[in-house]
Amino acid sequence: MTHLLFVLVIIGIAPLSRSLSSKQREMNMDVSQENENRSVLGRNGQEYKTLQPQLLSPKVISPTDKPLYNVSFPTATTRQDENERESTPSLGPESTYKHLNLSSENITNCFLQNGHLHFAAREGQLTLRVSTLPPSVVARELTCDVTVTVPFVDHVFSMRTGLFERLPPLSQFQFTVFDHGTNPPSKLFDRSEVIPVAYDAESVTNKVTFQYKLTDKLRDPVHMQVTFVAVPSSEEPHLEVIQTTPTAGYIQTPGFDGTSRHPRRLDSWARVDVPEGHAVMLSFQHLDIKKYFVRMPYRCKTVQIYQISNMTKRQTWDYCFLNKFPPTVLTAQTVEVYAFFDSVYVAETGFRLTFSFHNYSEVPQKIPNGPWNCSVPYWADFRQHFPCNLIWDCEGGEDEVDCPYTTRTCGPGYVTAGGHCYVMAISSADAFISRPDASKECQLRGLKLVSLNTPAEWDDVMGLLETHHIVAPIGELIHVGLTTANPSVPIM
């Protein structure tokens, strides 16, 4: 699959410390070297080293004497045939660069030779300068389309936007990027739809069009750079399948460490074959992906899980539509995971999906409409699916016994902080819960609702909530009850 990566930078923003392509190369070199030693136990107990993610993009095609970038500047009134323009670009007398072909004649015509607009280009960068325009110059709306094509189908285009405070208002200047991966081309970026913060995106194909639109209201100067980077698809990030024991492992986003941001673009599959006579248990140890809809019709950033049995493939879960994926046991021959992101808006850290194989005679069992039965001899074989999270996932609280906040003084299921014993109760209510209702729920458990009367008590409880994994998933609520310090004052 071919896609493009491009960067939009407003003049005055500090340059990146190193190129995006270098970062991707370094990251993927580390990933590829590490993947050489990764394998998963396959069918009939054999060890397979072919369970690494299957890339959907073609193999690398080594460039010959063709230019790496081909940039076309069609005029505002006349457009040449696209195929002809790409195969035989028009070259101006002083506009040929090492890897970039330009047509100064078309650039001039694009802006109607008004003398106030200047377009320059060099390898991987387009610069637009618009001086202050008197009312007599701009009599109507001007539109300029700049199409950038990477000739090799196995290359990536990358873009990043900077802050927009230095650009004129939308009523004066508009900027849109179209990706040619669909027919008609889909909108990859639109200045009018993006909040003024850093924005990362990548195209699906090797061809994008940058559209600059100057309205008849333009009175302010414009100075903007668009920087694009082409990267071989062999260096694209892909899902990692890592074996930790002969019967367990995990699938994760590239270079996952729980703190670093996941790659801005990921379009990858991972496959794990389940040994014969075994079931597979799956659970997310970490899932930090925001489901913003991307600039592509009907697609969102998502993670999907599929199970395959008897040549039949069925989707088990799609993060685009479902928030939660609790620990799950599947009796499938193969499990496949698909991840698709094409942008990063915030510091999202990706995911890690743990898997383990279990003989049919030792499959973990869940009590109907209740927790899991962990009082079994093989509890240690699926212990990794239940991290310390202040919640009893096991009927007997076995999953919380060995947690750092659990002591013998308070007992299983309770946590110790500041000399007190606490238990975190998950209410079945999906909406607001009042303090009286919360108090009744505690009384049903033989407990009292906590009142944090001192700064020390507050710090102790807040420290518990900051424990790893204690983060409310999307769609869930954490309630904080407030009351007056003086019991005689009515509660508002």
C-alpha positions in Angstrom: 0.0 0.0 0.0 1.4 3.4 -1.0 1.1 6.5 1.1 2.5 9.9 1.5 3.9 11.8 4.4 4.2 15.6 4.4 5.0 18.4 6.8 3.4 21.9 7.0 5.5 24.4 9.0 4.8 28.0 9.7 7.8 30.3 9.4 9.2 31.1 12.9 8.7 27.6 14.3 11.9 26.0 15.6 13.1 23.3 13.1 13.0 19.6 14.1 16.2 18.3 15.6 16.5 15.6 12.8 14.5 14.5 9.9 11.4 12.4 10.2 12.8 9.9 7.8 15.9 9.4 9.9 13.8 8.8 13.0 11.6 6.2 11.2 14.7 4.5 9.8 16.3 4.2 13.3 13.1 3.0 14.9 12.4 0.4 12.3 16.0 -0.8 12.2 15.8 -1.5 15.9 12.4 -3.2 15.4 13.6 -5.4 12.5 16.7 -6.5 14.4 14.6 -7.4 17.5 12.0 -9.2 15.4 14.6 -11.6 14.1 14.6 -13.4 17.4 10.8 -13.4 18.0 8.6 -16.4 17.5 5.4 -17.9 18.8 4.6 -21.6 19.4 2.6 -22.8 16.4 0.4 -25.7 15.6 1.5 -29.2 16.9 4.0 -27.6 19.3 6.3 -26.4 16.5 8.0 -23.0 16.9 7.3 -20.6 14.1 9.3 -17.5 13.2 6.9 -16.5 10.5 4.4 -15.1 13.0 5.7 -11.6 12.6 3.1 -9.1 11.3 2.3 -9.4 7.6 2.8 -6.1 5.8 0.2 -5.2 3.2 2.6 -3.0 1.2 4.8 -4.3 -1.7 8.5 -5.0 -1.6 10.9 -2.1 -2.1 11.6 -1.1 -5.6 15.0 0.4 -5.9 15.0 3.8 -7.6 16.8 4.1 -10.9 17.6 7.3 -12.6 14.1 8.7 -12.1 13.6 11.7 -9.8 12.4 11.0 -6.3 9.8 13.8 -6.4 7.8 15.0 -9.3 5.9 18.3 -8.6 3.3 19.6 -11.0 1.9 23.1 -11.1 -1.2 23.2 -13.2 -2.5 26.6 -14.2 -5.7 28.0 -12.8 -7.4 27.9 -16.2 -5.8 25.1 -18.2 -4.9 21.6 -16.9 -2.8 19.2 -18.9 -3.5 15.5 -18.9 -2.3 14.0 -15.6 -0.4 11.1 -17.1 1.3 13.3 -19.6 2.3 15.8 -17.0 3.8 13.2 -14.7 5.7 11.4 -17.4 7.1 14.5 -19.1 7.2 17.4 -16.6 7.8 20.9 -18.0 11.1 22.2 -16.8 11.8 25.9 -16.4 15.3 27.3 -17.1 16.3 27.8 -13.5 14.0 25.4 -11.7 15.6 22.0 -11.9 16.8 20.6 -8.5 18.5 17.3 -7.6 15.3 15.4 -7.0 12.6 17.9 -7.8 11.3 19.1 -11.2 9.4 22.4 -11.4 7.8 24.5 -14.1 8.4 28.2 -13.4 6.0 29.1 -16.3 3.2 27.2 -14.7 3.9 28.7 -11.3 3.7 32.2 -12.7 0.4 31.4 -14.5 -1.0 29.8 -11.4 -0.8 33.2 -9.6 -1.8 35.2 -12.7 1.6 37.1 -12.8 0.4 39.7 -10.2 3.9 40.3 -8.9 2.9 40.0 -5.3 2.9 36.2 -4.9 6.1 34.2 -4.9 6.4 30.4 -5.1 9.7 28.7 -4.6 10.6 25.0 -4.2 13.5 22.8 -3.4 13.9 19.1 -2.6 11.0 18.1 -0.3 9.8 21.7 0.4 7.4 24.2 -1.1 7.4 27.8 0.1 4.5 30.3 -0.5 5.0 34.0 0.1 2.2 36.5 -0.4 3.0 40.1 0.2 0.4 42.6 1.4 -2.1 43.0 -1.5 -3.8 46.3 -2.3 -7.5 46.0 -3.1 -6.8 46.6 -6.8 -4.6 43.5 -7.1 -7.0 40.8 -6.0 -10.2 41.2 -7.9 -11.5 37.7 -7.5 -10.7 34.4 -5.7 -7.5 32.7 -6.8 -6.9 28.9 -6.5 -3.7 27.1 -7.1 -3.3 23.3 -7.1 0.2 21.9 -6.5 0.3 18.1 -7.1 3.3 16.2 -5.6 3.9 12.7 -6.8 6.4 10.1 -5.6 7.0 8.0 -8.7 7.8 4.7 -6.8 4.7 3.0 -5.5 6.5 1.8 -2.4 7.2 5.2 -0.9 5.5 7.1 1.9 4.6 10.8 2.2 4.6 12.5 5.5 3.2 15.8 6.7 3.1 17.8 9.9 1.4 21.2 10.5 2.6 23.9 12.8 0.7 26.6 14.6 -1.6 28.7 12.5 -1.4 32.1 14.3 0.9 33.4 11.6 -1.6 32.8 8.8 -4.4 35.2 7.7 -7.9 34.4 8.8 -9.8 31.7 6.9 -11.9 34.3 5.2 -8.7 35.4 3.4 -6.6 32.3 3.0 -7.5 28.6 2.8 -5.3 25.5 2.6 -6.4 22.0 1.8 -4.6 18.7 1.1 -6.2 16.0 -1.0 -5.1 12.3 -1.1 -5.6 10.5 -4.4 -6.1 7.1 -2.8 -9.9 7.4 -3.5 -12.0 8.5 -6.4 -12.7 11.3 -6.1 -9.7 12.2 -4.0 -10.4 12.3 -0.3 -9.6 15.3 1.9 -6.6 14.5 4.0 -6.2 17.9 5.6 -8.3 21.1 5.8 -7.2 24.1 7.6 -10.8 25.1 8.4 -11.4 21.7 10.2 -8.2 21.4 12.3 -7.6 23.1 15.6 -4.5 25.3 15.6 -2.1 22.8 17.1 0.5 20.5 15.7 -1.1 17.9 13.4 0.5 14.8 12.0 -0.9 12.9 9.0 0.1 10.6 6.2 -1.5 9.8 2.9 -2.5 6.4 1.6 -1.0 6.8 -1.9 2.1 8.3 -3.4 0.2 11.3 -4.7 -1.2 14.4 -3.0 -2.5 17.8 -4.1 -1.9 20.9 -2.0 -4.6 23.5 -2.8 -4.0 27.1 -1.9 -7.0 29.4 -2.1 -6.7 33.2 -1.8 -10.0 35.0 -1.5 -10.8 38.5 -2.7 -10.7 39.6 0.9 -7.0 38.9 1.3 -5.2 41.9 2.8 -2.6 40.3 5.1 0.7 38.8 4.0 1.2 35.0 3.9 4.4 33.1 4.5 4.1 29.3 4.7 6.2 26.2 4.1 5.1 22.8 3.2 7.7 20.1 3.8 7.2 16.6 2.6 9.3 13.5 3.2 9.3 10.2 1.2 10.2 7.0 3.0 10.4 3.5 1.6 7.5 1.3 2.7 10.0 -1.2 4.0 10.7 1.2 6.8 7.1 1.7 7.7 6.2 0.7 11.3 4.3 -2.5 11.8 2.8 -4.5 14.7 5.2 -6.6 16.8 4.6 -10.2 17.9 6.8 -11.0 20.8 7.1 -14.4 22.5 7.8 -14.4 26.3 7.3 -18.1 27.0 6.6 -21.1 24.9 2.9 -20.6 25.6 2.5 -16.8 26.0 3.4 -13.5 24.5 2.0 -10.2 23.3 1.2 -8.1 20.2 2.0 -4.5 20.5 2.5 -1.2 18.6 6.0 -0.6 17.4 8.5 0.1 20.1 5.9 0.1 22.8 7.2 1.1 26.3 4.0 2.5 27.9 5.2 6.1 27.7 6.4 7.0 24.2 4.0 8.1 21.5 3.0 5.5 19.0 3.8 6.0 15.3 1.8 8.6 13.5 0.8 6.1 10.8 0.2 2.4 11.2 -1.6 0.1 8.8 -0.6 -3.4 9.8 -1.7 -7.0 10.5 -0.3 -9.5 13.1 -1.1 -13.2 13.1 -0.8 -15.8 15.8 -1.5 -19.5 15.3 -3.0 -21.4 18.3 -1.5 -24.8 19.0 -3.8 -27.7 18.3 -5.9 -28.8 21.3 -5.5 -25.4 23.0 -7.6 -22.3 23.5 -6.2 -18.8 23.5 -6.8 -16.1 26.1 -6.5 -12.4 25.2 -6.4 -9.2 27.3 -5.1 -5.7 26.9 -2.5 -4.7 29.4 -2.4 -1.2 27.9 -4.7 0.6 25.4 -4.1 4.3 24.8 -5.6 5.3 21.4 -8.0 8.1 20.8 -10.7 7.3 18.3 -10.7 10.5 16.3 -12.1 10.1 12.9 -9.5 10.6 10.2 -9.7 12.5 6.9 -10.8 9.4 5.1 -14.4 8.4 4.6 -15.8 5.8 7.0 -12.5 5.0 8.7 -11.4 5.8 12.2 -8.3 5.0 14.2 -9.0 1.5 15.4 -7.7 -1.9 16.6 -9.6 -5.0 15.4 -9.4 -8.6 16.6 -10.4 -11.6 14.4 -10.6 -15.3 15.0 -10.3 -17.9 12.3 -11.6 -21.5 12.6 -12.2 -24.0 9.8 -11.3 -21.5 7.1 -14.0 -19.0 8.5 -12.8 -15.6 9.6 -15.0 -13.7 12.0 -14.5 -10.3 13.7 -14.4 -10.5 17.5 -13.9 -6.9 18.5 -13.5 -3.5 16.9 -12.2 -0.6 19.0 -13.8 1.9 16.6 -17.2 0.8 17.9 -16.6 -0.8 21.3 -14.6 0.7 24.1 -13.9 -2.3 26.3 -12.3 -5.7 25.6 -12.2 -7.6 28.9 -10.1 -10.8 29.2 -11.5 -13.2 26.7 -11.0 -16.9 25.9 -11.3 -18.0 22.2 -11.4 -21.5 20.8 -9.9 -20.5 17.5 -7.2 -21.9 15.3 -5.7 -18.5 14.5 -6.0 -15.0 15.9 -5.4 -11.9 13.8 -5.0 -8.3 14.9 -5.3 -5.3 12.6 -4.4 -1.7 13.6 -5.0 1.4 11.6 -3.9 4.9 12.5 -3.1 7.7 10.2 -2.5 10.6 12.6 -1.6 11.5 16.2 -3.4 14.4 17.9 -2.0 13.9 21.4 0.6 11.8 23.2 -1.1 8.5 22.6 1.1 5.6 23.7 -0.4 2.7 21.7 -1.3 -0.8 23.0 -0.1 -4.1 24.2 -2.3 -7.2 23.8 -1.3 -10.2 25.8 -2.1 -13.8 24.6 -1.6 -17.2 26.3 -2.4 -20.7 25.1 -4.3 -23.2 27.4 -4.9 -26.9 27.1 -8.7 -27.6 26.7 -8.6 -29.3 30.1 -7.2 -26.2 31.8 -9.1 -23.3 30.1 -9.8 -20.4 32.5 -13.5 -20.3 33.5 -15.6 -17.2 34.1 -18.5 -17.5 36.6 -21.7 -16.6 34.8 -22.4 -12.9 35.2 -19.6 -12.7 37.7 -15.8 -12.7 38.1 -13.3 -15.4 37.1 -12.7 -18.6 39.0 -9.0 -18.3 39.9 -9.0 -20.9 42.7 -7.6 -23.5 40.4 -4.1 -25.2 40.2 -3.3 -23.6 36.9 -4.1 -20.0 38.1 -0.5 -19.0 37.4 -0.9 -19.8 33.7 -3.4 -17.0 33.2 -2.3 -14.6 36.1 -0.8 -12.2 33.6 -4.2 -11.2 32.2 -5.2 -9.6 35.5 -2.9 -6.7 36.5 -3.1 -4.9 39.8 -5.9 -2.4 39.3 -7.7 -2.1 42.6 -10.6 -4.3 41.2 -11.4 -7.9 42.1 -11.4 -9.7 38.7 -11.2 -13.0 40.6 -14.0 -14.3 42.8 -11.6 -14.8 45.7 -9.5 -11.6 45.0 -6.4 -13.7 44.0 -5.5 -11.1 41.4 -5.0 -8.4 44.1 -3.2 -10.4 46.7 0.3 -9.8 45.5 -0.1 -6.1 44.6 2.2 -3.6 46.2 -0.7 -1.8 47.9 -2.1 -4.9 49.5 -1.1 -5.9 53.1 -2.0 -8.8 55.4 -3.4 -6.3 57.9 -6.2 -5.3 55.6 -6.6 -8.5 53.7 -7.2 -9.4 50.0 -9.1 -6.9 48.0 -8.2 -4.0 50.3 -5.5 -1.4 49.9 -3.5 0.3 52.5 -2.8 4.0 52.5 -2.0 6.2 55.5 -2.8 3.5 58.0 -6.3 3.0 56.7 -7.8 0.2 54.6 -9.7 1.1 51.5 -11.6 -0.9 48.8 -12.5 0.5 45.4 -16.1 -0.3 44.6 -17.3 -0.2 40.9 -20.9 0.9 40.7 -23.2 -0.6 38.2 -24.6 2.9 37.4 -23.5 4.4 34.2 -24.5 8.0 35.1 -24.2 10.3 38.1 -24.3 8.6 41.5 -25.3 10.8 44.5 -23.4 10.7 47.8 -26.4 9.1 49.6 -26.5 6.3 47.0 -22.7 5.8 47.2 -23.0 5.6 51.0 -25.7 2.9 50.7 -23.5 0.9 48.4 -20.7 1.0 50.9 -23.1 0.0 53.7 -24.2 -3.1 51.7 -20.5 -4.1 51.8 -20.2 -3.5 55.5 -18.1 -0.4 54.9 -18.4 3.4 55.3 -18.0 5.9 52.6 -14.6 7.6 52.8 -14.4 11.2 53.9 -11.0 12.7 53.2 -10.6 15.2 56.1 -6.9 15.9 56.0 -4.4 16.7 53.2 -2.5 13.5 54.1 -5.6 11.4 53.6 -6.2 13.1 50.3 -2.6 12.5 49.1 -2.8 8.8 50.1 -6.0 8.2 48.2 -4.9 10.2 45.1 -1.7 8.1 45.2 -3.7 5.0 44.8 -5.6 6.4 41.8 -2.2 7.2 40.2 -1.2 3.6 40.4 -0.4 2.1 37.0 -3.5 0.8 35.2 -5.8 2.9 37.3 -7.1 5.0 34.4 -10.8 5.2 33.6 -11.4 3.8 30.1 -13.2 5.9 27.5 -16.9 6.0 28.4 -16.5 5.3 32.1 -16.7 7.8 35.0 -14.7 8.3 38.2 -17.0 10.0 40.8 -15.6 12.4 43.4 -18.1 13.1 46.2 -18.0 16.6 47.8 -19.7 17.6 51.0 -19.6 20.5 53.4 -17.1 20.6 56.3 -19.9 21.5 58.7 -22.5 18.7 59.0 -25.1 21.3 60.1 -24.9 23.1 56.8 -27.3 21.5 54.2 -25.7 19.8 51.3 -26.1 21.9 48.1 
